[in-house]
Amino acid sequence: MKVVIASDSFKESLSAREVVELIEAGFREVFPDWTYVQMPVADGGEGTVDALVAATNGRHISHRVTGPLGDAVDAFFGLTGDGRTAVIEMAAAGGLMLLPLERRDPLHTSTYGVGELIRRALDLGARHFIIGLGGSATNDGGAGMAQALGAQLLDRNGKAIERGGAALSSLAHIDIAGIDPRLAECEIEVACDVDSPLFGPSGASTIFGPQKGATPAMVSQLDASLLHYARCIARDLGIDVAHLPGGGAAGGLGAGLVAFTHAILRPGAQIIFDAVGLDRHVREADLVITGEGRIDGQSIHGKTPVAVAALGQRHAKPVIALTGALGEGASLVLDHGIDAMFSVVSYPCTMEEALEQASSNVLETARNVAMGLRIGMALG
């Protein structure tokens, strides 16, 4: 029997690599002679770098960059084993995790550090990029990223505009003559699992601005700025990002990457699966095991377990999911290719206790699932 273990991380407790190792260890106690393929995966959010570095025998690169409010921060990205693909989580340079609650200010936060990560990866020879957009603290439409890559965003006096979403209202002209020429050699894929447009009632500012610290007045200001920004991009670059599905991801960074780097927006899980060749492994498997820290009604909208289950359905393979918590609406995933799911938390406990005991809980649950399979095989 060949078992493919393709799991995401259990946020705040276990990396995707740790999860797949624990699941295999639990199963090996019951089925030591089976063949196991470990495939740590992600959907473009937190853990994407770790998953692809682990799956390709790549490496992590540390780089000091400009943080969302201008402070220097220690960021990172990944290089895959062949050295050609850079994997970037925008949150490493422009994420909410870099700012305490009282400092969150989407009028002034910038994606400049994201552009610095891209430049460093270019210096190291990367020409294929996978960029995840989750966890953004910014609302600048990727303007800061573009500035870091050499684009000039100028006001009516020919001076560079300030960084941040509010400054976009003063934008009068975009000049990309000085943008890094190496970008023309690159293939840039953006892991984007939202379809929000750049502006409007379902746009970046309205939907995601409040969690970044925006008041209702700030939301209106930022939304108007992004509308103006889209018009400038259309006029000066000839690219329409106004109605681009996913353009509003990460405060408009999705639109900025399309406008300034000609990136392609794709579902995050699909990008990762293609990069690690998951489809082939699932096709050759007898059983697929997946997982994530929480499964609920939202999981059917592009989250890792359901994306893995879709491959299982394509190749008629049974799929089992392990998760830290089963939330409201979790049963919906049973209509999307997951054949059985199990919470690794088997008794009432606090969140802190669940996180502390995550390793032993995953190991024990995997072993118990394997024992159940052994009984079923004997009965069959």
PyMOL commands that set and color helices and strands:
alter all, ss='L'
color gray80, all
select helices_A, chain A and resi 16-30+48-56+91-94+96-98+101-103+112-123+143-148+166-170+181-185+204-208+210-212+216-237+249-261+268-276+278-283+297-300+304-314+330-335+351-356+358-379
alter helices_A, ss='H'
color red, helices_A
select strands_A, chain A and resi 2-7+35-38+59-66+72-79+85-89+128-132+152-154+173-175+187-191+264-266+287-295+319-326+340-343
alter strands_A, ss='S'
color yellow, strands_A
deselect
rebuild
show_as cartoon
